[in-house]
Amino acid sequence: MPCYGGRHDQGPATTLTGTTRRAETDPARISILSALDQPEASRLPMTELSLVIRHEYPADRAAVERLHERAFGPGRFARTAFRLREGHGHDAALSFTALVGTLIVGSVWQTPVWAGTVPGLMLGPLTVDPAFEGRGIGGGLMRRAIEAAGEAGHRLILLVGDAPYYARFGFRPVPRGQLVLPGPVNPERFLALSLSEDALGEARGTVRPRRPDGA
Ligand SMILES: CC(C)(COP(=O)(O)OP(=O)(O)OC[C@H]1O[C@@H](n2cnc3c(N)ncnc32)[C@H](O)[C@@H]1OP(=O)(O)O)[C@@H](O)C(=O)NCCC(=O)NCCS
């Protein structure tokens, strides 16, 4: 799998897929984007662009925060899913960054939570740099995160997001009222994936942060 990096934008420029895209000023990204603009580039499979998806490093933090700022804006911290991370933060061992060379263009976090009495993970934010959307990076990050959760013995992943996007990874709406988040959420966007047996069926009550020591 291939990898990416950071960004500064001004004005529209030509497109890969016919829609207008902002002019790029970051030399490293220009070389990737101009490579992507070549007609044959759109037929190039991602592997040709040396995309790498790896565990998150502390040094990724600033670039990942920029992705979050771009995708969710300054008000993001008031969102229920963001508030769940206020206590203990996300687990970097279950969180991944997508890069091309040294450039970071994608990220997914997973945060330990209790779903009633069932230990689980809250997945999100999942973000991909808009200039690199639609190339499977989001899907690659999701599959890597789900795989790592299973390998680590987790049985349940929850998230707040667009069901039409996450259904392809097996996520389904949480039955209304079964689990309660520490803030308002559109029930159609509160989704779950059971990684073993019917973990969701056993999960009833409040969703709250879970300390790394499991408390
Ligand atoms: C959502 C996001 C991570 C997808 O990343 P990506 O790398 O473009 O995703 P992929 O390339 O793996 O998948 C693209 C496909 O998902 C679809 N898709 C993307 N976002 C979607 C959404 N919110 N709802 C439904 N479908 C969506 C695209 O239309 C495309 O469909 P296609 O395969 O039929 O062409 C990215 O668009 C993003 O960062 N959005 C802003 C932050 C955000 O909203 N994140 C959470 C989403 S709830």
Ligand as a Chemical Component Dictionary entry (heavy atoms), coordinates in Angstrom:
data_LIG
# 
_chem_comp.id                   LIG 
_chem_comp.type                 NON-POLYMER 
_chem_comp.pdbx_formal_charge   0 
_chem_comp.three_letter_code    LIG 
# 
loop_
_chem_comp_atom.comp_id 
_chem_comp_atom.atom_id 
_chem_comp_atom.alt_atom_id 
_chem_comp_atom.type_symbol 
_chem_comp_atom.charge 
_chem_comp_atom.model_Cartn_x 
_chem_comp_atom.model_Cartn_y 
_chem_comp_atom.model_Cartn_z 
_chem_comp_atom.pdbx_ordinal 
LIG C1  C1  C 0 -14.886 10.177 3.905  1  
LIG C2  C2  C 0 -13.473 10.133 3.402  2  
LIG C3  C3  C 0 -12.555 9.678  4.506  3  
LIG C4  C4  C 0 -13.378 9.147  2.217  4  
LIG O1  O1  O 0 -12.000 9.031  1.828  5  
LIG P1  P1  P 0 -11.612 8.552  0.346  6  
LIG O2  O2  O 0 -10.177 8.210  0.351  7  
LIG O3  O3  O 0 -12.093 9.523  -0.657 8  
LIG O4  O4  O 0 -12.514 7.234  0.245  9  
LIG P2  P2  P 0 -12.339 6.021  -0.745 10 
LIG O5  O5  O 0 -11.538 6.419  -1.904 11 
LIG O6  O6  O 0 -11.928 4.836  0.024  12 
LIG O7  O7  O 0 -13.860 5.770  -1.191 13 
LIG C5  C5  C 0 -14.421 6.643  -2.114 14 
LIG C6  C6  C 0 -15.857 6.194  -2.320 15 
LIG O8  O8  O 0 -16.604 6.499  -1.124 16 
LIG C7  C7  C 0 -17.674 7.381  -1.444 17 
LIG N1  N1  N 0 -17.847 8.293  -0.312 18 
LIG C8  C8  C 0 -16.943 9.153  0.188  19 
LIG N2  N2  N 0 -17.461 9.823  1.235  20 
LIG C9  C9  C 0 -18.726 9.358  1.381  21 
LIG C10 C10 C 0 -19.787 9.667  2.287  22 
LIG N3  N3  N 0 -19.605 10.563 3.267  23 
LIG N4  N4  N 0 -20.958 9.004  2.152  24 
LIG C11 C11 C 0 -21.118 8.075  1.187  25 
LIG N5  N5  N 0 -20.142 7.721  0.288  26 
LIG C12 C12 C 0 -18.982 8.374  0.403  27 
LIG C13 C13 C 0 -17.197 8.096  -2.694 28 
LIG O9  O9  O 0 -18.312 8.589  -3.400 29 
LIG C14 C14 C 0 -16.526 6.971  -3.444 30 
LIG O10 O10 O 0 -17.521 6.154  -3.954 31 
LIG P3  P3  P 0 -17.182 5.201  -5.213 32 
LIG O11 O11 O 0 -16.161 4.200  -4.741 33 
LIG O12 O12 O 0 -18.501 4.579  -5.510 34 
LIG O13 O13 O 0 -16.632 6.135  -6.274 35 
LIG C15 C15 C 0 -13.018 11.528 2.882  36 
LIG O14 O14 O 0 -13.914 11.936 1.899  37 
LIG C16 C16 C 0 -12.953 12.577 3.962  38 
LIG O15 O15 O 0 -11.911 12.751 4.607  39 
LIG N6  N6  N 0 -14.063 13.343 4.167  40 
LIG C17 C17 C 0 -14.034 14.460 5.120  41 
LIG C18 C18 C 0 -14.036 13.968 6.524  42 
LIG C19 C19 C 0 -15.251 13.117 6.803  43 
LIG O16 O16 O 0 -16.367 13.497 6.545  44 
LIG N7  N7  N 0 -14.948 11.915 7.375  45 
LIG C20 C20 C 0 -15.957 11.033 7.869  46 
LIG C21 C21 C 0 -16.951 10.563 6.866  47 
LIG S1  S1  S 0 -18.449 10.209 7.689  48 
# 
loop_
_chem_comp_bond.comp_id 
_chem_comp_bond.atom_id_1 
_chem_comp_bond.atom_id_2 
_chem_comp_bond.value_order 
_chem_comp_bond.pdbx_ordinal 
LIG C1  C2  SING 1  
LIG C2  C3  SING 2  
LIG C2  C4  SING 3  
LIG C2  C15 SING 4  
LIG C4  O1  SING 5  
LIG O1  P1  SING 6  
LIG P1  O2  DOUB 7  
LIG P1  O3  SING 8  
LIG P1  O4  SING 9  
LIG O4  P2  SING 10 
LIG P2  O5  DOUB 11 
LIG P2  O6  SING 12 
LIG P2  O7  SING 13 
LIG O7  C5  SING 14 
LIG C5  C6  SING 15 
LIG C6  O8  SING 16 
LIG C6  C14 SING 17 
LIG O8  C7  SING 18 
LIG C7  N1  SING 19 
LIG C7  C13 SING 20 
LIG N1  C8  SING 21 
LIG N1  C12 SING 22 
LIG C8  N2  DOUB 23 
LIG N2  C9  SING 24 
LIG C9  C10 SING 25 
LIG C9  C12 DOUB 26 
LIG C10 N3  SING 27 
LIG C10 N4  DOUB 28 
LIG N4  C11 SING 29 
LIG C11 N5  DOUB 30 
LIG N5  C12 SING 31 
LIG C13 O9  SING 32 
LIG C13 C14 SING 33 
LIG C14 O10 SING 34 
LIG O10 P3  SING 35 
LIG P3  O11 DOUB 36 
LIG P3  O12 SING 37 
LIG P3  O13 SING 38 
LIG C15 O14 SING 39 
LIG C15 C16 SING 40 
LIG C16 O15 DOUB 41 
LIG C16 N6  SING 42 
LIG N6  C17 SING 43 
LIG C17 C18 SING 44 
LIG C18 C19 SING 45 
LIG C19 O16 DOUB 46 
LIG C19 N7  SING 47 
LIG N7  C20 SING 48 
LIG C20 C21 SING 49 
LIG C21 S1  SING 50 
# 
